[in-house]
Structure formats: C-alpha cells, structure tokens
C-alpha cells in the first residue's frame, strides 16, 4: 500500500542521512538518562510511519470538503520530519533541529485536529506520533542545552 510505503521511504532516507553521524557525532554527545537504546527508535519510528500511512489512506480515500488542506498538512509534516533528521544528524545543528521539531509538532497537531471532524480514526492514529514528538523535543532540547 503506497500510503504506508511513502512514510516508510521517508524513514529510510532519514536512516541514510543519519548513518555517519550515528557513528561519529551522536555517541560523543551528552544525552538524557531517558534516552532509549537505538533499537527503540527504529521500532517506534516504523510503527509511527505505518500509523501515518494508514491515516493518510483514510483521508485520501474519503474526500471531504477541505480535505485538500489535510493533504497539504500531511505532506508538509512528512517534509519537516525528514528536515529534522537532516538538521539534527546530517548538519549536527540541534538548535535548528529543535525549531524544525516545533514546526513539525504544530503541523501534525493541525493535521490531527483537521481530521477529527470527518476522519476521527485518522486523527486518533496521530496521537502516538504527537506524544513521541514531545518526547523527541525533550531529548533534542537536552542535547541542545548540554552540549
């Protein structure tokens, strides 16, 4: 299903962008004691990308007035999702990444809120994503402040 494949592709590109940094830069950083082991990130992001794809499938296949706005918000959040990885891992710029993450959170929140009226399940599928983004913001801020 292409709706799941697209966010998984974003995740794959993110993995490629961060691979060098994960070996050379990230291990040298002071990190929060709440930072989970690496495999947790892989599992969580895979699950979140699948939930994103199912949410998009619902919105795209049940068009409603104004659903074009939801499609734009969804596409923008995918872009900002990738941009966060680029900013944090590829450019090694935690402050810029934090700003991108705040914008990403707002885009996902706007998408979920916009889905709520006509696509409740699509909205609910984004709750884990929003919670994970809050946790990611904490981890990002910790790195930004302590390094």
C-alpha positions in Angstrom: 0.0 0.0 0.0 1.6 3.2 -1.2 0.2 5.2 1.7 2.4 3.2 4.1 5.3 3.0 1.7 5.7 6.8 1.4 6.3 7.5 5.1 8.5 4.3 5.4 10.5 5.7 2.5 11.0 8.9 4.4 12.2 6.8 7.3 14.6 5.0 5.1 16.0 8.3 3.7 16.3 9.6 7.3 18.3 6.5 8.3 20.7 7.1 5.4 21.1 10.8 6.4 22.0 9.9 10.0 24.2 6.9 9.5 27.5 8.7 9.5 26.5 11.0 12.4 25.3 8.0 14.4 28.8 6.6 14.4 30.9 9.8 14.7 28.9 12.6 16.3 25.9 11.4 18.2 27.9 9.0 20.5 30.0 11.9 21.7 27.1 13.9 22.9 25.8 14.2 26.5 22.3 12.7 26.4 19.4 12.4 28.8 19.2 9.4 31.0 15.8 8.9 29.5 17.3 8.4 26.0 16.2 4.9 25.0 18.5 2.4 23.2 18.8 2.8 19.5 16.6 -0.2 18.6 13.6 1.6 20.4 13.9 4.5 17.9 13.8 2.1 15.0 10.8 0.2 16.3 8.9 3.4 17.3 9.5 5.2 14.0 8.5 2.2 12.0 5.2 1.9 13.9 4.7 5.7 13.7 5.3 5.7 9.9 2.8 2.9 9.5 0.2 4.8 11.5 0.9 7.9 9.4 0.3 5.9 6.3 -3.0 4.5 7.5 -4.1 7.9 8.5 -3.3 9.3 5.0 -5.1 6.4 3.4 -8.2 7.3 5.3 -8.0 10.9 4.3 -7.2 10.3 0.7 -9.9 7.7 0.2 -12.7 9.5 1.9 -12.5 13.0 0.5 -14.5 15.7 2.3 -14.8 19.4 1.8 -11.4 20.9 2.7 -9.6 17.6 2.7 -7.1 19.2 0.4 -5.8 21.2 3.4 -5.3 17.9 5.3 -3.3 16.6 2.3 -1.1 19.6 2.3 -0.6 19.4 6.1 0.2 15.7 5.9 2.7 16.3 3.1 4.4 19.2 4.9 4.8 17.2 8.1 6.5 14.4 6.1 8.9 17.0 4.7 9.6 18.5 8.2 10.0 15.0 9.6 12.8 14.5 7.1 14.1 18.0 7.6 14.5 17.3 11.4 16.8 14.4 10.7 18.8 16.5 8.2 19.1 19.3 10.7 20.0 17.2 13.7 22.1 14.4 12.3 23.4 15.5 8.9 24.1 19.1 9.8 24.7 18.4 13.5 22.7 21.5 14.5 20.4 20.7 17.5 19.1 24.2 17.8 17.9 24.3 14.2 16.5 20.8 14.6 14.6 21.9 17.7 13.0 24.7 15.7 12.1 22.3 12.9 10.7 19.9 15.5 8.4 22.6 16.9 7.1 23.3 13.5 6.7 19.6 12.8 4.6 19.2 16.0 2.4 22.1 15.1 1.8 20.6 11.6 0.9 17.2 13.0 -1.4 18.7 15.6 -3.1 20.8 12.9 -3.5 17.7 10.7 -4.9 15.6 13.5 -7.3 18.4 14.6 -8.4 18.9 11.0 -9.0 15.2 10.7 -11.2 15.0 13.8 -14.5 16.2 12.3 -14.7 13.8 9.3 -11.9 11.3 9.9 -11.8 10.5 13.6 -9.7 7.4 13.3 -7.2 9.3 11.1 -7.0 11.9 13.9 -6.5 9.3 16.7 -3.8 7.5 14.7 -1.7 10.6 15.2 -1.8 10.7 19.0 1.2 8.4 19.4 3.1 10.5 16.9 2.4 13.7 18.8 3.4 12.1 22.1 6.6 10.8 20.5 7.4 14.2 19.1 7.0 15.7 22.6 9.5 13.2 23.9 11.8 13.8 20.9 11.6 17.6 21.7 12.7 16.9 25.3 15.6 14.7 24.0 16.6 17.3 21.4 16.4 20.1 23.9 18.6 18.2 26.3 21.3 17.7 23.7 21.0 21.3 22.6 21.4 22.6 26.2 24.0 20.2 27.5 26.4 20.2 24.6 
